[in-house]
Amino acid sequence: MNIQKVYVGVDPGLSGAIACVDNNGRLLDVFDMPVVTLKINRGVRNEISIPLLIEIFKTLKPKFNAEIFACLEKVHGMPKMGGAAMFSFGRCFGHLEALLAALEISYEAVPPQTWKKAIFNAKAKDKDAARILAMQIFPHASSNFTRKKDDGRAEAALMAEYMRRRQSGR
């Protein structure tokens, strides 16, 4: 199999994921967003692990020996989100954007409404619909999407597929 380009979908956030699709539409790999739990005063807080994230992205070019192009979901705060949650979400997006730029990985930030409308061919669907569609598009890798909490994996894979189709003119 000759892989010239690998499309990487990035669903930011603590329950997000990173998925890689080749130019033939085959799901190559899926990574859950690396999260660490930090002890803060008397409580704990989950955060994205920047060193682990760097490690994932640094290994992509040598692993697949291909040009890498990322589709980063352009997230925004939701009305019912608290201030701390919005800030955390925004920080995660900023970390990912800076990391892709620093590693010289070409990327495009795409709003969820845009990629979901294109991939679902309708209005944005719920997270279960993303898992079901990912299982249909990637039947050889459907075990990656079986659990309810695998919606981040499914959305990352669908974003990668969206970018593959868009760049190939399909």
C-alpha positions as CSV (number, residue, x, y, z in Angstrom):
1,M,0.0,0.0,0.0
2,N,1.4,3.3,-1.1
3,I,0.6,6.1,1.4
4,Q,1.4,9.6,0.2
5,K,-0.6,11.6,2.7
6,V,-2.0,10.9,6.2
7,Y,-5.0,13.0,7.4
8,V,-5.1,13.5,11.1
9,G,-8.4,14.5,12.8
10,V,-8.1,16.2,16.2
11,D,-11.0,16.4,18.5
12,P,-9.7,18.7,21.3
13,G,-10.8,18.5,24.9
14,L,-10.2,16.1,27.7
15,S,-12.4,13.4,26.2
16,G,-11.1,14.1,22.7
17,A,-8.9,12.0,20.4
18,I,-6.5,12.0,17.5
19,A,-7.2,9.7,14.5
20,C,-5.1,9.0,11.3
21,V,-6.6,8.1,7.9
22,D,-4.5,7.4,4.8
23,N,-5.2,8.8,1.3
24,N,-7.1,5.6,0.5
25,G,-9.6,6.2,3.4
26,R,-8.2,3.5,5.7
27,L,-8.1,4.3,9.5
28,L,-4.5,3.8,10.5
29,D,-4.4,4.7,14.1
30,V,-6.5,6.3,16.9
31,F,-5.1,7.9,20.1
32,D,-7.2,9.0,23.1
33,M,-6.3,12.5,24.1
34,P,-3.5,12.1,26.7
35,V,-4.8,13.4,30.0
36,V,-3.1,13.6,33.4
37,T,-4.6,14.2,36.8
38,L,-3.0,17.0,38.8
39,K,-3.4,17.5,42.6
40,I,-4.3,21.1,43.2
41,N,-4.6,22.2,46.9
42,R,-7.2,19.8,48.2
43,G,-8.7,18.8,44.9
44,V,-7.7,17.3,41.6
45,R,-7.9,18.6,38.0
46,N,-7.5,16.8,34.7
47,E,-5.4,18.4,32.0
48,I,-4.0,17.5,28.6
49,S,-0.5,16.2,28.9
50,I,1.6,18.4,26.5
51,P,4.7,16.1,26.6
52,L,2.6,13.0,25.6
53,L,0.8,15.0,23.0
54,I,4.1,16.1,21.5
55,E,5.3,12.5,21.5
56,I,2.2,11.4,19.5
57,F,2.6,14.1,16.9
58,K,6.4,13.7,16.6
59,T,6.0,10.0,15.7
60,L,3.4,10.4,12.9
61,K,5.8,11.4,10.1
62,P,8.4,8.6,10.7
63,K,5.7,6.1,11.6
64,F,3.7,6.5,8.3
65,N,6.5,7.9,6.1
66,A,4.0,10.3,4.6
67,E,3.0,13.9,4.5
68,I,0.8,14.8,7.4
69,F,-2.2,17.2,7.3
70,A,-4.3,17.8,10.3
71,C,-7.9,18.9,10.7
72,L,-8.3,20.6,14.1
73,E,-11.8,21.1,15.3
74,K,-12.3,24.8,15.9
75,V,-14.1,24.7,19.2
76,H,-15.9,27.4,21.1
77,G,-17.6,27.7,24.5
78,M,-21.1,26.5,24.9
79,P,-23.8,28.5,26.7
80,K,-24.1,26.1,29.6
81,M,-20.3,25.7,30.1
82,G,-18.8,27.4,33.2
83,G,-16.0,29.9,32.9
84,A,-13.4,27.4,34.1
85,A,-14.5,24.8,31.6
86,M,-14.5,27.3,28.7
87,F,-11.0,28.4,29.7
88,S,-9.8,24.8,29.8
89,F,-11.3,24.0,26.5
90,G,-9.7,27.1,24.9
91,R,-6.4,26.3,26.4
92,C,-6.5,22.8,24.9
93,F,-7.2,24.2,21.5
94,G,-4.4,26.7,21.8
95,H,-1.9,24.0,22.9
96,L,-2.9,21.9,19.9
97,E,-2.7,24.8,17.5
98,A,0.8,25.8,18.8
99,L,2.0,22.2,18.8
100,L,1.0,21.7,15.1
101,A,2.7,24.9,14.1
102,A,5.8,24.2,16.1
103,L,6.1,20.7,14.6
104,E,5.5,22.2,11.1
105,I,2.4,20.0,10.6
106,S,0.0,21.6,8.1
107,Y,-3.5,22.0,9.5
108,E,-6.8,23.6,9.1
109,A,-9.1,24.6,12.0
110,V,-12.6,23.6,11.0
111,P,-15.8,24.5,12.9
112,P,-17.8,21.4,14.0
113,Q,-20.8,22.6,12.0
114,T,-18.8,22.6,8.8
115,W,-17.3,19.1,9.0
116,K,-20.4,17.5,10.4
117,K,-22.6,19.0,7.7
118,A,-20.3,17.7,5.0
119,I,-19.7,14.2,6.5
120,F,-23.3,13.6,7.7
121,N,-24.8,15.3,4.7
122,A,-27.3,17.0,7.1
123,K,-27.4,19.0,10.3
124,A,-24.8,18.2,12.9
125,K,-25.6,14.9,14.6
126,D,-25.2,13.7,18.2
127,K,-22.2,11.8,19.5
128,D,-23.8,8.3,19.1
129,A,-24.5,9.1,15.4
130,A,-20.8,9.8,15.1
131,R,-19.9,6.5,16.5
132,I,-22.3,4.6,14.2
133,L,-21.1,6.5,11.1
134,A,-17.4,5.8,12.0
135,M,-18.2,2.1,12.3
136,Q,-19.8,2.2,8.9
137,I,-17.0,4.1,7.2
138,F,-14.2,2.2,8.9
139,P,-15.6,-1.3,9.4
140,H,-12.1,-2.8,9.7
141,A,-11.6,-0.7,12.7
142,S,-15.1,-0.5,14.2
143,S,-13.8,-1.9,17.6
144,N,-12.4,1.6,18.2
145,F,-15.9,3.0,18.4
146,T,-18.0,0.5,20.4
147,R,-18.1,2.2,23.8
148,K,-20.2,5.3,24.5
149,K,-17.1,7.1,25.6
150,D,-15.5,6.5,22.2
151,D,-17.3,9.4,20.7
152,G,-14.1,11.5,20.7
153,R,-12.4,8.8,18.7
154,A,-15.3,8.6,16.2
155,E,-15.3,12.4,15.8
156,A,-11.6,12.6,15.3
157,A,-11.8,9.8,12.6
158,L,-14.7,11.5,10.9
159,M,-12.8,14.8,10.8
160,A,-9.8,13.1,9.2
161,E,-12.1,11.5,6.6
162,Y,-13.8,14.9,6.0
163,M,-10.4,16.4,5.3
164,R,-9.3,13.5,3.1
165,R,-12.5,13.8,1.0
166,R,-12.2,17.6,0.8
167,Q,-8.6,17.6,-0.3
168,S,-9.2,14.8,-2.9
169,G,-12.2,16.6,-4.3
170,R,-14.8,14.1,-3.3
